[in-house]
Amino acid sequence: MTRHWLAGLLLCWAGAASAESLPRWELGMGMGGMRMPDYRGSDESRNYFLPFPYVAYRLDWLKADRNGVRAVLFDVTEAELNISLGASPPVRSKSNRAREGMPDIKPMLELGPSLDFNLWRSTADRVRLDLRLPARAAITARINPEWAGWVFTPRLKVDFAGLGGNDVRSGWNLGLLAGPMFADRRQNAYFYSVASEYARAGRSAYEARAGYAGMQYLASLSRRFGDAWVGAYARYDDLRGAVFEDSPLVRRKSYVTAGFGITWTFARATEMVEVKE
């Protein structure tokens, strides 16, 4: 249940959302890195480093850029219906003490709609307050995918654009995001249930149920420097009060993850389009 792994490289660093003119398409390369636990509640962490191509293409209804891939299914003045993506990395149980002898955690992909509302914005669009309501279905990323349940992650997001700059197109972009997580029984069981055949001393059998899955708080900072873009984020997870808090696989109930990203654009279209970045 480690949220936004590869997606985190694209989504978590997104700074303030502001309207600006950008090329219809851009091509480049990037590098991202993060340190995160094997799964939410694990007391063992890994470092991930990933080079990736940066491809941005902006249509009226479909946008693919460093903020992720979004299909704008409808867009009125204060609301959008977008597509939300998520992913989590695999975990080899023989490399995790809490899960030793249990089946490996497969890489997971998540996809679903997100109903997003703008609650308030400043006159110059330097500050925005948004409510995001993404609900995603999860499957394991393998030759024979397995259904892995649903997740719902409502978020309040405050964006500050152009900090230290003359307008929203210059300076630093700061994003602050917070909200609870909810998951169905299948999703929570995938990460936190312990079948009786895998029970042992210090790891009793456990059956996870649906419900509250903890809180997340995230801060991101980003800025453009000509053809380059840099960003970083930090996220605090709090599992206290989660329905699976007493699972023997939960070894740490709060922790911080962090990551960074760098992209360099080497080709772009001459046509400019107005977008909300």
N, C-alpha and C positions, 0 to 999 in steps of 0.2 A: 504493500500500500504506500510505497514511496512515490509521492506525486511529482509529476513534471520533471522527469529526468532529461531525456533529449528535448522534450517540449520546454523544459525549464531553460535550456540554452537559448531558446527562441522567445519565450514568453516572459520570463521573470525579469529580464533586463529592460523590458519596455518601459521607458520613462513616461513623461507626461504625454497625454493624448491631446494634440492640438492640430487645428487645420492648417495646412501649408501646401505649397506647390512642390511636387516631387516628380522625377522622371517616370514615364510610363513603365519602364523596366530598368533593372540594374543587374549587373553580374559582378561577382567578387568571390573572395575566399575569406574564411574565418577560422578562429581557434577558440574553443571554449574549455573551461575546466571547472570542476566543482568537487567539494568533499561532502559526502552525505552518508548516512547509515545504510546498512544493507536493506532495512525496511523500517518503517516507522515503529519505534519502540526497541529497535536493536541497540545493543551496546557496542557493536562493532561497525566501523566506518571504512569507506574506501575512497580513494581519489580517482576521478574520472577526467580524462583529457581527450578531446575530440576535435580533430580538424573537420571542417565541413564547407561545402560550397555555399556561397550566399547568392540566392536567386530571388529577385523581387519582381513581381508583375502585378500591376494594379489596374483592375477593371472596375466598372461601377458596382458590380455585384460580387466580385471575387478579388481578394487581395492576398498575395503571398509575399512576405517580407520578414524582417527581423522580429516583428511582433507575432509571427506565426502565420498560419493559413486560416483565413476567415472568409466564409461565404456569407455575404450580407443578404439574408433572405427577405427581410423588409427593413426599411429605414425611414422613420419619421423624425420629426424635430428632436425629440428627446428619448427615442428608443430604437434599438436595433435587435434583430434576431440573427445571431451569428452561429457559426460552427465552432465548437470547442474541441481541442485535441489534448491528449495527455499521454504519458508513457512512463514506464518504470523499468529499471534494469533487472537482469537475472541475478539470482543468488544461489551459489553452490553450497548446499547444506554442509558438506564436509569442511567448508571454510568458515562456518559460523557455529560457534560453540552451542548456542541455544537451540539450533536446529539440527545438530549432529544426528545422523541416522534417519532423518526425515526426507521426504521428497524435495528436490530442488524447487526453488521459485523460478518460474519461467518469466521471460520478459513479457511485459504487458502493454497493450495499446488501448487507448480510450477515445471514444468519439461520441459526440452528441451535440444538441443545441444549447445555446446560451442566450438568454433574454437579458439584454443590457439596457439599463436606464441611466440617463444623465439627470442627476438630481439637482445640480447647481453648477454654475460656471461664472467666473468673473467676466467683466465686460471685455477685457483684452484676451480672454481665453487662456490666461496664465495659470489659473487654478480651476480644477474640475473635481467634482464629487460624483462618482458613478456607483451604481448598484449592478452587480453582475450575478446572474442566476444560471450557472452551467449545470447541466445534468448529462452524465456520460455513461455509456455502456462500455464494459471492459471485456476484452478477450485476450487470451494468451497468444503471443506472436510466435507461432510454430507452424510446421507443415499441416498439422491437424489442429486448428485453433479450438480452444475450450472456452465456453462462456464463463465469465468470472464476475458477473453481477453488475450492479449499478452504483454510481457515486453521485452525490449532490453536494456542491461546494459553493454556497452563496458567499459573495464577497462585497465589502465596501472598499472602494479604491479612491484615494485622493492623489491627484497629480499636480505637480508644480513645474511649469515649463519656463525655460529661459532664465534660470537662476544665475545671476552674475552677468547676464547678457542684456543687450538692448531690446530684444524682442523674443518671441517664442522660438524663433529659428536659431538663436544663438544661446550660449550659456549651457548650464547643466540642467538635465531633467531629472526630477526626483519623484518617485512613486511610492506611496504607502498603501498597503493592502492588508485587510484582516477579515477573518470570517471562520465559521465553524465548518466541519465536515460531517457528512452523514453517508452511510453505506448500508446496502442490504445484507442479509445474512450470508449469501454466497460470497460476496466480496470480503467481508470480515473473516469468514471461515477460511478463505484461501490463505490468509496471512497468519491468523491467530489460533485456529483450532488445532488440537492435538488428538489424533485418533488413538484409541486405546492400544493399538499395536505398536505405537511409537512412544508410549508412556514409559518413563523410567524414573529413577530417583532424581528428585529435583525438577522433574517435568511431568506433572500429572496430566491425565486425559482432560481435555477441555473442549467445549463446544461454544463457539462464538455466535452471537446473535446480531440482528440488525439494530441500527440506531446511531447515536452520536459517536463520532470517531475523532473528537479532539478539535483543537483550535490551531489556526496558523496565522502568523503575523509576518509580513514580508516588507522589506525596504529595498528599492532598486535605484541606481544612479547611473546615468548615461550621458554621453555627449558626442557630437560629431566634431571631427577635426579635418576639414577638407574631405578627402576620399576615405578617411578612416572613421570608424565608430568604435567607441569603447564603452563597456558597461560592466557593472558588478551588482551583486545582490546578496542579501543575508536574510535567512528565514528562521523564525523561532516556532517550533512545534511544541504544543502542550497536550499530552494525552491524559491528563488527570480528569477523571469523570467519564472517560470513554467507556462504552459498553464492554470492551475487551480489555479494560485496564488490568484485570486480575488474571489474564492469560499468562502462563509460564513463559511464553515467548516474548512478553514485554519486559525488557530488562532496564529500559531507561524511559522515564515518563516525560521528560522534556529535554530538548537539545536544540542546537543551532547548526544550520547548514549554510554554506556560502559558495559563491561561484563568480566567474568572470567571463567576459566574452570580448573578442576583438574581431572586427571585420574590415576588410579593405576592398573598395569598389574600383574595378579597373575598366568597366564599360557601362554605358548608360544611354538611354534614348534621349533624343533632343526634345521630344514631345513632353510637355509638363502637364500634370493633372492635379487637381485639388483633392487632397485626401486628409483624413483624420489619422495621423500617425500614432 
